[in-house]
Amino acid sequence: MIFLVLIVVCGLPLYFLPTIIAVKRKEARLFGWFCLNLMVGWTAIGWFVLLLMASIDFEKEERARQAQENFYLREDAKYKAAQNSGKMIHDGGGGE
C-alpha cells in the first residue's frame, strides 16, 4: 500500500511534467497540453516530445526571427534610398 502511494505521489508529477512546465511558462491552451500529456505521455517518445515542446520558447524564436527580418528590411530601405539619391553606401569591406 505504501508503495502504491509512493508511486502516485512521485509518478504523477513526473508524468505530467510537460504540462507543469507549460503552466509555469504561462502557455496558452493549457487544456490542450493536459490532454496531449494524458494521451501520448504514456509513450516515452510522446513524453519526451511534449517535454521538448514545453521547454522551447516559440514566442522568443518568433520575436528573434521578426527582429532579423526587420533589420534586413531597414538595410534594404537604406540601400534603395542611397541608390535613388545617386550615392552608394560602402560597408568598408574594401575591394572596390
C-alpha positions as CSV (number, residue, x, y, z in Angstrom):
1,M,0.0,0.0,0.0
2,I,2.8,2.4,0.9
3,F,4.5,1.5,-2.4
4,L,1.3,2.5,-4.3
5,V,1.1,5.8,-2.5
6,L,4.7,6.5,-3.3
7,I,4.2,5.7,-7.0
8,V,1.3,8.1,-7.2
9,V,3.0,10.9,-5.2
10,C,6.2,10.7,-7.2
11,G,4.9,9.3,-10.5
12,L,2.1,11.7,-11.3
13,P,4.1,14.9,-11.1
14,L,6.8,13.3,-13.2
15,Y,4.2,12.0,-15.8
16,F,2.7,15.5,-16.0
17,L,6.0,17.3,-16.0
18,P,5.5,18.7,-19.6
19,T,2.1,20.1,-18.5
20,I,3.6,21.5,-15.3
21,I,6.3,23.3,-17.3
22,A,3.6,24.7,-19.7
23,V,1.7,26.0,-16.7
24,K,4.8,27.6,-15.2
25,R,5.6,29.3,-18.5
26,K,2.0,30.5,-18.8
27,E,1.5,28.9,-22.1
28,A,-1.8,29.3,-24.0
29,R,-4.1,26.3,-24.4
30,L,-3.3,24.5,-21.1
31,F,-6.2,22.2,-21.6
32,G,-4.6,21.0,-24.8
33,W,-1.3,20.5,-23.1
34,F,-3.0,18.4,-20.4
35,C,-5.0,16.3,-23.0
36,L,-1.9,15.7,-25.1
37,N,0.1,14.7,-22.0
38,L,-2.7,12.4,-20.9
39,M,-3.0,10.7,-24.3
40,V,0.6,10.4,-25.5
41,G,2.6,10.9,-22.3
42,W,2.5,7.1,-21.6
43,T,4.8,6.6,-24.6
44,A,8.4,7.5,-23.9
45,I,8.7,9.3,-27.3
46,G,5.5,11.2,-26.8
47,W,6.5,12.3,-23.3
48,F,9.9,13.5,-24.5
49,V,8.4,15.4,-27.4
50,L,6.0,17.1,-25.1
51,L,8.8,17.9,-22.7
52,L,10.8,19.4,-25.5
53,M,7.9,21.4,-26.8
54,A,7.0,22.7,-23.3
55,S,10.7,23.8,-22.9
56,I,11.1,25.7,-26.1
57,D,10.0,29.4,-26.1
58,F,8.4,29.6,-29.5
59,E,7.4,33.2,-29.0
60,K,11.1,34.1,-28.3
61,E,12.1,32.4,-31.5
62,E,9.3,34.3,-33.4
63,R,10.5,37.6,-31.9
64,A,14.1,36.9,-32.9
65,R,13.0,36.0,-36.5
66,Q,10.9,39.1,-36.7
67,A,13.8,41.3,-35.5
68,Q,16.1,39.8,-38.0
69,E,13.6,40.3,-40.8
70,N,13.0,44.0,-39.7
71,F,16.8,44.5,-39.7
72,Y,17.1,43.3,-43.3
73,L,14.1,45.4,-44.4
74,R,15.7,48.5,-42.9
75,E,19.1,47.8,-44.5
76,D,17.3,47.2,-47.9
77,A,15.5,50.5,-47.5
78,K,18.8,52.3,-46.8
79,Y,20.3,50.8,-49.8
80,K,17.4,51.7,-52.1
81,A,17.4,55.3,-50.7
82,A,21.1,55.6,-51.4
83,Q,20.6,54.2,-54.9
84,N,17.8,56.7,-55.6
85,S,19.9,59.6,-54.3
86,G,22.8,58.7,-56.6
87,K,25.3,57.7,-53.9
88,M,26.2,54.3,-52.9
89,I,26.8,53.1,-49.3
90,H,30.0,51.2,-48.9
91,D,30.3,48.8,-46.0
92,G,34.0,49.4,-45.6
93,G,34.8,45.9,-46.8
94,G,37.3,47.2,-49.4
95,G,37.9,45.7,-52.8
96,E,36.0,48.5,-54.7
